[in-house]
Amino acid sequence: MTPKIFECEYRFCLILWEHEPIKSTDLAKLCKEKLEWSKTTTYTVIKRLGERGVLKNENTVVSSLVSKEEAQLSELEELMEKKFE
């Protein structure tokens, strides 16, 4: 099962998917530029998504474990389940 990715995390993941693999410092710079996040916020999201199995951070290089397509399909299935049981 695909881990849940919340809306603000999804915007972060869009940046990651476009640039991965990417050093966490470079990712923090992109998040500052595109999302107006502080470095601390970016690192917190990296940690949280890493704990949930959405991404991995090895030797300060961040890459996804869940593809954009998997995340979108999971969100669509969840929406259909909520709306149509």
N, CA, C and O atoms as a GROMACS GRO file, in nm:
protein
  340
    1MET      N    1   0.083  -0.118   0.000
    1MET     CA    2   0.000   0.000   0.000
    1MET      C    3   0.088   0.125   0.000
    1MET      O    4   0.190   0.131   0.069
    2THR      N    5   0.048   0.223  -0.077
    2THR     CA    6   0.123   0.348  -0.089
    2THR      C    7   0.099   0.435   0.034
    2THR      O    8  -0.015   0.456   0.074
    3PRO      N    9   0.206   0.485   0.095
    3PRO     CA   10   0.188   0.573   0.212
    3PRO      C   11   0.113   0.700   0.174
    3PRO      O   12   0.124   0.748   0.061
    4LYS      N   13   0.037   0.754   0.268
    4LYS     CA   14  -0.039   0.877   0.248
    4LYS      C   15   0.056   0.995   0.233
    4LYS      O   16   0.150   1.010   0.312
    5ILE      N   17   0.032   1.078   0.133
    5ILE     CA   18   0.108   1.202   0.113
    5ILE      C   19   0.008   1.316   0.119
    5ILE      O   20  -0.084   1.323   0.037
    6PHE      N   21   0.024   1.404   0.215
    6PHE     CA   22  -0.068   1.515   0.234
    6PHE      C   23  -0.036   1.628   0.135
    6PHE      O   24   0.069   1.627   0.072
    7GLU      N   25  -0.128   1.723   0.122
    7GLU     CA   26  -0.119   1.827   0.018
    7GLU      C   27   0.013   1.902   0.019
    7GLU      O   28   0.077   1.913  -0.086
    8CYS      N   29   0.056   1.955   0.133
    8CYS     CA   30   0.182   2.031   0.135
    8CYS      C   31   0.301   1.938   0.106
    8CYS      O   32   0.400   1.981   0.046
    9GLU      N   33   0.292   1.814   0.149
    9GLU     CA   34   0.397   1.717   0.120
    9GLU      C   35   0.400   1.684  -0.029
    9GLU      O   36   0.507   1.662  -0.086
   10TYR      N   37   0.284   1.682  -0.091
   10TYR     CA   38   0.276   1.653  -0.234
   10TYR      C   39   0.348   1.761  -0.315
   10TYR      O   40   0.419   1.731  -0.410
   11ARG      N   41   0.328   1.888  -0.276
   11ARG     CA   42   0.399   1.997  -0.344
   11ARG      C   43   0.550   1.980  -0.330
   11ARG      O   44   0.626   2.006  -0.424
   12PHE      N   45   0.594   1.936  -0.213
   12PHE     CA   46   0.735   1.906  -0.189
   12PHE      C   47   0.780   1.791  -0.281
   12PHE      O   48   0.886   1.798  -0.343
   13CYS      N   49   0.698   1.686  -0.288
   13CYS     CA   50   0.732   1.569  -0.370
   13CYS      C   51   0.742   1.604  -0.518
   13CYS      O   52   0.824   1.547  -0.589
   14LEU      N   53   0.660   1.697  -0.565
   14LEU     CA   54   0.670   1.740  -0.705
   14LEU      C   55   0.809   1.794  -0.734
   14LEU      O   56   0.866   1.768  -0.840
   15ILE      N   57   0.864   1.869  -0.641
   15ILE     CA   58   1.000   1.921  -0.656
   15ILE      C   59   1.100   1.807  -0.653
   15ILE      O   60   1.190   1.800  -0.736
   16LEU      N   61   1.084   1.716  -0.558
   16LEU     CA   62   1.174   1.602  -0.548
   16LEU      C   63   1.172   1.518  -0.675
   16LEU      O   64   1.277   1.485  -0.730
   17TRP      N   65   1.052   1.482  -0.722
   17TRP     CA   66   1.041   1.398  -0.842
   17TRP      C   67   1.107   1.462  -0.963
   17TRP      O   68   1.162   1.392  -1.049
   18GLU      N   69   1.102   1.593  -0.971
   18GLU     CA   70   1.160   1.662  -1.085
   18GLU      C   71   1.313   1.664  -1.080
   18GLU      O   72   1.379   1.667  -1.184
   19HIS      N   73   1.370   1.662  -0.959
   19HIS     CA   74   1.515   1.683  -0.944
   19HIS      C   75   1.592   1.565  -0.886
   19HIS      O   76   1.714   1.573  -0.871
   20GLU      N   77   1.524   1.457  -0.853
   20GLU     CA   78   1.593   1.347  -0.783
   20GLU      C   79   1.688   1.270  -0.873
   20GLU      O   80   1.670   1.267  -0.994
   21PRO      N   81   1.790   1.210  -0.814
   21PRO     CA   82   1.834   1.224  -0.675
   21PRO      C   83   1.895   1.363  -0.655
   21PRO      O   84   1.956   1.419  -0.746
   22ILE      N   85   1.878   1.416  -0.536
   22ILE     CA   86   1.923   1.552  -0.508
   22ILE      C   87   1.977   1.561  -0.365
   22ILE      O   88   1.923   1.498  -0.273
   23LYS      N   89   2.082   1.638  -0.346
   23LYS     CA   90   2.135   1.659  -0.211
   23LYS      C   91   2.033   1.736  -0.129
   23LYS      O   92   1.964   1.824  -0.180
   24SER      N   93   2.023   1.703  -0.002
   24SER     CA   94   1.923   1.766   0.083
   24SER      C   95   1.943   1.918   0.092
   24SER      O   96   1.844   1.992   0.103
   25THR      N   97   2.067   1.966   0.087
   25THR     CA   98   2.090   2.111   0.091
   25THR      C   99   2.034   2.179  -0.035
   25THR      O  100   1.977   2.287  -0.027
   26ASP      N  101   2.052   2.115  -0.149
   26ASP     CA  102   1.998   2.169  -0.274
   26ASP      C  103   1.845   2.164  -0.273
   26ASP      O  104   1.780   2.256  -0.323
   27LEU      N  105   1.789   2.058  -0.217
   27LEU     CA  106   1.644   2.045  -0.206
   27LEU      C  107   1.589   2.155  -0.115
   27LEU      O  108   1.484   2.212  -0.143
   28ALA      N  109   1.659   2.183  -0.007
   28ALA     CA  110   1.616   2.290   0.084
   28ALA      C  111   1.617   2.426   0.014
   28ALA      O  112   1.529   2.508   0.037
   29LYS      N  113   1.715   2.448  -0.072
   29LYS     CA  114   1.721   2.574  -0.148
   29LYS      C  115   1.604   2.585  -0.245
   29LYS      O  116   1.542   2.691  -0.258
   30LEU      N  117   1.572   2.475  -0.312
   30LEU     CA  118   1.458   2.475  -0.404
   30LEU      C  119   1.326   2.497  -0.330
   30LEU      O  120   1.239   2.569  -0.379
   31CYS      N  121   1.312   2.437  -0.214
   31CYS     CA  122   1.190   2.454  -0.135
   31CYS      C  123   1.179   2.596  -0.083
   31CYS      O  124   1.068   2.650  -0.073
   32LYS      N  125   1.290   2.658  -0.052
   32LYS     CA  126   1.290   2.798  -0.011
   32LYS      C  127   1.240   2.885  -0.125
   32LYS      O  128   1.158   2.975  -0.106
   33GLU      N  129   1.291   2.857  -0.245
   33GLU     CA  130   1.257   2.934  -0.364
   33GLU      C  131   1.112   2.912  -0.408
   33GLU      O  132   1.040   3.007  -0.437
   34LYS      N  133   1.069   2.786  -0.413
   34LYS     CA  134   0.939   2.753  -0.472
   34LYS      C  135   0.824   2.749  -0.371
   34LYS      O  136   0.710   2.780  -0.405
   35LEU      N  137   0.854   2.711  -0.247
   35LEU     CA  138   0.749   2.696  -0.146
   35LEU      C  139   0.761   2.798  -0.033
   35LEU      O  140   0.673   2.808   0.052
   36GLU      N  141   0.871   2.873  -0.034
   36GLU     CA  142   0.901   2.970   0.072
   36GLU      C  143   0.914   2.902   0.210
   36GLU      O  144   0.872   2.956   0.312
   37TRP      N  145   0.971   2.783   0.208
   37TRP     CA  146   0.994   2.708   0.331
   37TRP      C  147   1.132   2.741   0.386
   37TRP      O  148   1.225   2.772   0.312
   38SER      N  149   1.144   2.733   0.518
   38SER     CA  150   1.276   2.743   0.581
   38SER      C  151   1.348   2.609   0.564
   38SER      O  152   1.287   2.507   0.531
   39LYS      N  153   1.477   2.613   0.586
   39LYS     CA  154   1.556   2.491   0.578
   39LYS      C  155   1.506   2.388   0.680
   39LYS      O  156   1.499   2.269   0.651
   40THR      N  157   1.470   2.436   0.798
   40THR     CA  158   1.421   2.348   0.904
   40THR      C  159   1.293   2.276   0.862
   40THR      O  160   1.277   2.157   0.887
   41THR      N  161   1.202   2.350   0.800
   41THR     CA  162   1.077   2.290   0.753
   41THR      C  163   1.105   2.180   0.652
   41THR      O  164   1.047   2.071   0.659
   42THR      N  165   1.193   2.208   0.558
   42THR     CA  166   1.228   2.109   0.455
   42THR      C  167   1.286   1.984   0.519
   42THR      O  168   1.246   1.872   0.484
   43TYR      N  169   1.378   2.000   0.613
   43TYR     CA  170   1.439   1.884   0.676
   43TYR      C  171   1.337   1.805   0.760
   43TYR      O  172   1.346   1.683   0.770
   44THR      N  173   1.242   1.875   0.820
   44THR     CA  174   1.137   1.808   0.895
   44THR      C  175   1.051   1.723   0.802
   44THR      O  176   1.017   1.609   0.836
   45VAL      N  177   1.016   1.777   0.686
   45VAL     CA  178   0.935   1.702   0.589
   45VAL      C  179   1.014   1.583   0.534
   45VAL      O  180   0.959   1.474   0.517
   46ILE      N  181   1.142   1.602   0.508
   46ILE     CA  182   1.226   1.490   0.462
   46ILE      C  183   1.225   1.379   0.566
   46ILE      O  184   1.210   1.262   0.533
   47LYS      N  185   1.241   1.416   0.692
   47LYS     CA  186   1.243   1.316   0.800
   47LYS      C  187   1.108   1.244   0.809
   47LYS      O  188   1.103   1.122   0.818
   48ARG      N  189   0.999   1.321   0.807
   48ARG     CA  190   0.865   1.264   0.821
   48ARG      C  191   0.832   1.169   0.705
   48ARG      O  192   0.780   1.060   0.726
   49LEU      N  193   0.863   1.212   0.582
   49LEU     CA  194   0.836   1.128   0.466
   49LEU      C  195   0.928   1.005   0.462
   49LEU      O  196   0.889   0.899   0.413
   50GLY      N  197   1.048   1.021   0.514
   50GLY     CA  198   1.139   0.907   0.524
   50GLY      C  199   1.087   0.802   0.620
   50GLY      O  200   1.095   0.682   0.593
   51GLU      N  201   1.033   0.847   0.734
   51GLU     CA  202   0.977   0.755   0.833
   51GLU      C  203   0.854   0.681   0.779
   51GLU      O  204   0.827   0.568   0.819
   52ARG      N  205   0.781   0.745   0.689
   52ARG     CA  206   0.661   0.682   0.632
   52ARG      C  207   0.691   0.601   0.506
   52ARG      O  208   0.600   0.540   0.450
   53GLY      N  209   0.816   0.600   0.462
   53GLY     CA  210   0.853   0.520   0.346
   53GLY      C  211   0.824   0.583   0.212
   53GLY      O  212   0.814   0.513   0.111
   54VAL      N  213   0.810   0.716   0.208
   54VAL     CA  214   0.784   0.786   0.083
   54VAL      C  215   0.916   0.818   0.011
   54VAL      O  216   0.922   0.819  -0.112
   55LEU      N  217   1.021   0.843   0.090
   55LEU     CA  218   1.151   0.875   0.032
   55LEU      C  219   1.261   0.817   0.118
   55LEU      O  220   1.237   0.768   0.229
   56LYS      N  221   1.382   0.822   0.065
   56LYS     CA  222   1.498   0.782   0.143
   56LYS      C  223   1.601   0.894   0.136
   56LYS      O  224   1.611   0.965   0.036
   57ASN      N  225   1.677   0.908   0.245
   57ASN     CA  226   1.781   1.009   0.256
   57ASN      C  227   1.908   0.937   0.299
   57ASN      O  228   1.928   0.911   0.418
   58GLU      N  229   1.992   0.905   0.201
   58GLU     CA  230   2.116   0.832   0.229
   58GLU      C  231   2.235   0.922   0.198
   58GLU      O  232   2.250   0.969   0.085
   59ASN      N  233   2.318   0.945   0.298
   59ASN     CA  234   2.437   1.030   0.282
   59ASN      C  235   2.400   1.166   0.226
   59ASN      O  236   2.468   1.219   0.138
   60THR      N  237   2.293   1.222   0.276
   60THR     CA  238   2.238   1.353   0.239
   60THR      C  239   2.185   1.360   0.095
   60THR      O  240   2.161   1.469   0.044
   61VAL      N  241   2.167   1.246   0.030
   61VAL     CA  242   2.108   1.244  -0.104
   61VAL      C  243   1.967   1.188  -0.091
   61VAL      O  244   1.947   1.077  -0.043
   62VAL      N  245   1.868   1.268  -0.135
   62VAL     CA  246   1.727   1.234  -0.119
   62VAL      C  247   1.673   1.180  -0.252
   62VAL      O  248   1.696   1.239  -0.358
   63SER      N  249   1.602   1.069  -0.245
   63SER     CA  250   1.534   1.014  -0.362
   63SER      C  251   1.403   0.949  -0.317
   63SER      O  252   1.388   0.911  -0.202
   64SER      N  253   1.311   0.939  -0.410
   64SER     CA  254   1.178   0.890  -0.374
   64SER      C  255   1.173   0.737  -0.374
   64SER      O  256   1.246   0.671  -0.447
   65LEU      N  257   1.085   0.685  -0.291
   65LEU     CA  258   1.053   0.542  -0.290
   65LEU      C  259   0.913   0.521  -0.348
   65LEU      O  260   0.874   0.408  -0.380
   66VAL      N  261   0.838   0.630  -0.362
   66VAL     CA  262   0.703   0.629  -0.418
   66VAL      C  263   0.705   0.720  -0.540
   66VAL      O  264   0.745   0.836  -0.531
   67SER      N  265   0.663   0.668  -0.655
   67SER     CA  266   0.662   0.749  -0.777
   67SER      C  267   0.543   0.844  -0.778
   67SER      O  268   0.448   0.828  -0.701
   68LYS      N  269   0.550   0.942  -0.864
   68LYS     CA  270   0.441   1.037  -0.880
   68LYS      C  271   0.313   0.963  -0.919
   68LYS      O  272   0.205   0.992  -0.868
   69GLU      N  273   0.326   0.868  -1.010
   69GLU     CA  274   0.211   0.792  -1.056
   69GLU      C  275   0.148   0.710  -0.943
   69GLU      O  276   0.026   0.704  -0.932
   70GLU      N  277   0.231   0.649  -0.861
   70GLU     CA  278   0.180   0.572  -0.747
   70GLU      C  279   0.105   0.662  -0.649
   70GLU      O  280  -0.001   0.625  -0.598
   71ALA      N  281   0.161   0.780  -0.622
   71ALA     CA  282   0.097   0.874  -0.530
   71ALA      C  283  -0.036   0.922  -0.585
   71ALA      O  284  -0.134   0.930  -0.511
   72GLN      N  285  -0.041   0.953  -0.714
   72GLN     CA  286  -0.165   1.000  -0.775
   72GLN      C  287  -0.271   0.890  -0.776
   72GLN      O  288  -0.387   0.917  -0.746
   73LEU      N  289  -0.232   0.769  -0.809
   73LEU     CA  290  -0.326   0.657  -0.811
   73LEU      C  291  -0.381   0.630  -0.672
   73LEU      O  292  -0.501   0.604  -0.656
   74SER      N  293  -0.296   0.636  -0.572
   74SER     CA  294  -0.340   0.613  -0.435
   74SER      C  295  -0.441   0.720  -0.392
   74SER      O  296  -0.541   0.689  -0.327
   75GLU      N  297  -0.414   0.845  -0.428
   75GLU     CA  298  -0.504   0.955  -0.393
   75GLU      C  299  -0.638   0.939  -0.464
   75GLU      O  300  -0.743   0.964  -0.406
   76LEU      N  301  -0.634   0.898  -0.589
   76LEU     CA  302  -0.756   0.876  -0.666
   76LEU      C  303  -0.839   0.762  -0.605
   76LEU      O  304  -0.961   0.774  -0.594
   77GLU      N  305  -0.774   0.654  -0.568
   77GLU     CA  306  -0.844   0.540  -0.506
   77GLU      C  307  -0.907   0.582  -0.372
   77GLU      O  308  -1.019   0.542  -0.342
   78GLU      N  309  -0.834   0.661  -0.294
   78GLU     CA  310  -0.887   0.707  -0.166
   78GLU      C  311  -1.009   0.797  -0.187
   78GLU      O  312  -1.108   0.786  -0.115
   79LEU      N  313  -1.002   0.885  -0.285
   79LEU     CA  314  -1.113   0.973  -0.315
   79LEU      C  315  -1.236   0.894  -0.360
   79LEU      O  316  -1.348   0.922  -0.317
   80MET      N  317  -1.216   0.796  -0.446
   80MET     CA  318  -1.328   0.715  -0.492
   80MET      C  319  -1.390   0.635  -0.379
   80MET      O  320  -1.512   0.620  -0.373
   81GLU      N  321  -1.307   0.584  -0.290
   81GLU     CA  322  -1.356   0.509  -0.175
   81GLU      C  323  -1.441   0.599  -0.086
   81GLU      O  324  -1.547   0.557  -0.040
   82LYS      N  325  -1.396   0.720  -0.062
   82LYS     CA  326  -1.471   0.814   0.022
   82LYS      C  327  -1.604   0.852  -0.042
   82LYS      O  328  -1.706   0.858   0.026
   83LYS      N  329  -1.603   0.877  -0.172
   83LYS     CA  330  -1.722   0.926  -0.241
   83LYS      C  331  -1.822   0.816  -0.274
   83LYS      O  332  -1.943   0.838  -0.267
   84PHE      N  333  -1.773   0.700  -0.309
   84PHE     CA  334  -1.862   0.595  -0.360
   84PHE      C  335  -1.860   0.466  -0.279
   84PHE      O  336  -1.926   0.368  -0.316
   85GLU      N  337  -1.787   0.466  -0.171
   85GLU     CA  338  -1.772   0.348  -0.084
   85GLU      C  339  -1.728   0.229  -0.164
   85GLU      O  340  -1.710   0.120  -0.108
   0.00000   0.00000   0.00000
